[in-house]
Amino acid sequence: MTGPSHTIHCDALVIGSGAGGSTAALELAGAGREVRVLEEGPLVPQERITRASPAENLRLLYRQGGLVPIHGAPTIPFGEGRCVGGTTVVNGGLFWRPPERLLDSWASAGVDGFRAHHLAHHLAEAERRLGVLDQPPGRGNRDSVLLAQAADRLGWRWAPARRAVRGCRHANRCVTGCPTGAKQSMLVTYLPAAERLAAVIEPDTRVVRLEHDGTRVTAVHALRHGRRLRYLPQTVFLAAGPIGSPLLLRRSAIGGRGPGRAIAFHVNFRTVARFSEPVRATEGTIFTAQLQEFADRGVRVMPGNLTPGSLAAALAAHPAGTVDRTLAQLDRIAVYTTQVSVQGTARLLAVPGLGALLRHRLTDTDRDLLGTAFRHTADLLLAAGAVELLPPAPARLTTAAQAADFALHSRPETWDLISVHAMASCRMGPPTHGGVCDTQGRPHGFTNLHLCDASVLPGATGISPQETIMGFSHLLTSRHLDRPTGT
């Protein structure tokens, strides 16, 4: 790269276009602010998502094709979007309100001002804009119907999925980009609305450094197609994601060793269930029923999108013969995802020339909880009528006793685990408790830099975090706009 930087003056600069960044952009633009949104990934129009195959969309829409490794035992692939709209383009559109007890626990830990009554208006506004609704088990979702019926038999609590969708056509491609545009991602909702209010979206723009004087960001340095750009904003809203935001702060010498030091995350494992009757789980949306009986322990169970490719991926650790036999019975197969909120955290290491390196460590409590979570999952699926279970490590289970033995003796370090939810990498809180940001989302000591994505949450949500992220971003942006200019 040669030549001088191209300089752009602006009022509000938003870095990242996912749930948090898009929310801030729309709120700022609605208040009459001049807004620019910088997105590292490409703009992939809805019509291109519709035309592309799921495999093509994995490459187009995800960072590293959805395979960012979190090293440890086991190594856990982490999936996040890298496109205009961010992860909202490739998630399930799930929209769960943060539990009141969670918000109260964060307040007790020193992050007050985000209790249920503080967030209620902002959550309701996001739900209204996105058309959030309960999507109960029904047409084309036999795997969800079976889950709900089994939970009822066991006396366990479940809930219909709450999703940001309008006119879902059950295309069964949620996690590789909705081909119909029914999922109300930021790509088709908040960002177009912000553009109508004169916000400017700039894709393919990678921010490399925040220049500052120790209290204020004075310039933002970025690259676009090899061209150097220098933005001079009055205010910066950082929403580059749970990995991107701490990495940028590290490169900019903001926050010391705090950013990325302890990243909270959920882990998922998949259980393949074979039934004696057709389930046709390839027909339907991601899921319409979620088991919540063990939510207070951080465990939730739900079906997942099923395709031949996703089934093969779920069975990657199993013998080739098992994969072939299961694919041959695809209409009787369903894949269920168990989400577990673990205590162990991941750590971000910035390696020169390699970028971000992530490492995690499961605790003894996590190992016990994963075993318990599998036992509950197996009990649920056997009650649903499954005649065979293929767990997240090579085994074939047909009875409750076999499942209980697997849960007790199998080591989670050998399981096939994945993650799609990371957060709290630049968490709010007092510096004495590891907090990187104050309750305005500002790194301690800064006045014009606000974080408004998953990284700023005080801890793991235990639920799909999109509504929590958007509620926090709505509230943080609103409080910024309510303050006198210059404060």
Secondary structure by P-SEA (a helix, b strand, c coil): cccccccccccbbbccccaaaaaaaaaaaaaccbbbbbbccccccaaaaaaccaaaaaacccccccccccccccbbbbbbbccccccccccccccccccaaaaaaaaaacccccccccaaaaaaaaaaaacccccccccccaaaaaaaaaaaaacbbbbccccccccccccccccccccccccccccccaaaaaaaabbbbbccccccccccccccccccccccccbbbbbbccbbbbcccccaaaaaaaaaccccccccccccbbbbbbbbbbbcccccccccccccccccccccccbbbbbccccaaaaaaaaccccaaaaaaaaaacccbbbbbbbbbcccbbbbbbcccccbbbbbbbcaaaaaaaaaaaaaaaaaaaaacccccccccccccccaaaaaaaaacccccccbbbbcccccccccccccccccccccccccccccbbbccccccccccccccaaaaaaaaaaaaaaaaaccccc
